[in-house]
Amino acid sequence: MKKYVIGVDVGGTNIKLGLINSLGKILSRSTLITCNCSQTKNKLIDSLAEAIKILLQNKGVNIDSVLGIGVGLPGLINYEQGIVTSLTNISGWRNVPLMSLLQKKINIPVYIDNDVNLIALGEWKFGAGKGYNNLLCMTLGTGVGSGIILNGELYRGEGFAAGELGHMPLNEKGPSCNCSGFGCFECYVGSSVLVAKAAKIFKNKNIKLEDVYDLANGGNIRAVQFWEETAAHVGNGLVGVVNLLNPRLIVIGGGISKSYKLMQKVIEDIVKKRAMKIQANMVKIVRAKLGDDAGLIGAQVLISASLEKRKK
Amino acid sequence: MKKYVIGVDVGGTNIKLGLINSLGKILSRSTLITCNCSQTKNKLIDSLAEAIKILLQNKGVNIDSVLGIGVGLPGLINYEQGIVTSLTNISGWRNVPLMSLLQKKINIPVYIDNDVNLIALGEWKFGAGKGYNNLLCMTLGTGVGSGIILNGELYRGEGFAAGELGHMPLNEKGPSCNCSGFGCFECYVGSSVLVAKAAKIFKNKNIKLEDVYDLANGGNIRAVQFWEETAAHVGNGLVGVVNLLNPRLIVIGGGISKSYKLMQKVIEDIVKKRAMKIQANMVKIVRAKLGDDAGLIGAQVLISASLEKRKK
């Protein structure tokens, strides 16, 4: 019986692989370095196929017992056609039919999707979102994104570009954003923005968000305020989504979510106070559970859901 | 063969009824006055049943050829259980099992839903949204709402409260809103806000939005500016939705949409400029087509979709 999947999580610096069972448990892992140059695109696909084979061999798993390979990539992914339309921070990937290219090399069905979508799928079925039908899984990091589960299904949008929570504007006349918008959510809570803000407040060019986290935990008032201000923006950003989509759950993940405990109360208070009553009373806000493994585990969910859909 | 539906559109002042064929055409109409007092709730249901019978008799339509009655109401409606949870501006309607009450009186299957959802359904199948799978139908009036069609299905939210586009904040420190939020979209483009703004600008307490519309069409610069400023807020409000949901279409309806031509260019420019490239290039913004009939016609879509779903 086919019961395993291979999860692949492509990042800007490295590629994580995992052999995952039907319960969403990662049985074995490996890592590749992401070669960030366009010439090596085919090489990368070769290495990926090779790494998958080794991962299976190491665990003595036969190729026939693998349902599929699920690949999460940071960019715009045409999930239906299996094409990487473009990647963020990895050059040379434009309209690459990754699904068919990889499938040819390894003869296992391949599924590809946006990395945040895979994180959302993972948290939904095996993490903080278990049992919910309408939820938003937000990732707070350099970028701010989200995966949206509505009516028990991942919502990808007309052109697979839905979920850009980081680019919902918080202020009409806010700072200009890389995306060409103004006052985007990400302009207030993206980690590079926060690092720059912290450097100013603490007059230290080399400060990291971990330092501000430690300072706050040690009782430093400016550091506590720093996280509360960040939390206020997060809360304000969520108010709009909560009113518009009336979700049952919001899962907060990503790097900055490590400071979740420092932000939790303010986020919850703002949503309860500023969102509409029915929506506010109904929504639960929680921290993500699967950490950096969410994307790998999400591959299992992506593949199960895709197979389920094909049956229909 | 059952081929007709009865559409019922409940408003604060009156209730519109229509006999609708399978092509979404209204064959016959009637109107009731909405009695705005709690004692008359049962009376109202009696009158409604009576009015429906008369509507059918007048057209010589037998009760057996009616698929169902679709009722749109301004408030929070539990579509699945057929219960009116609460109504806006009509008192005395709390947790009323309207579906079963009306069904008992008239022996035709009854379906109830939020009025803006019915408008969205009507525009989707028979109006400006024909053929689209992912669209948002916004109503601009005293209130600003929306109905959201995602993956070819109306999205209602966990508690049937989704679509509150008017209460997505445009500014974190904006004016306080009735909903308890701050800087809500509706605070900038709701018609009562606009009337008050016009009264100030034109130093005329009795000015109506129609007057400002006429002034703008006559070339009055302040009136033209008035609609351009309104349009800028509408555009800014849509940017967030476009980035988050990546819809293919946005349909703009409701009273203020009469000024759509005066606002169209600014709305489109702002969305093209401020939304993310992929989402912006993909989304079309159009004016609603069915006018005040959208809700009645939407009853046909509600009933067809509900019957289709039950079959599955």
Interface residues (C-beta under 8 A of the other chain):
Chain A: L76 N133 N134 S146 I148 L150 N151 E153 Y155 R156 G157 E158 G159 F160 A161 A162 G163 E164 L165 H167 M168 P169 L170 N171 E172 K173 C179 S180 G181 F182 A232 H233 N236 V239 G240 V241 N243 L244 L245 N246 P247 R248 K273 R274 A275 M276 K277 I278 Q279 M282
Chain B: L76 N133 N134 S146 I148 L150 N151 E153 Y155 R156 G157 E158 G159 F160 A161 A162 G163 E164 L165 H167 M168 P169 L170 N171 E172 K173 C179 S180 G181 F182 A232 H233 N236 V239 G240 V241 N243 L244 L245 N246 P247 R248 K273 R274 A275 M276 K277 I278 Q279 M282
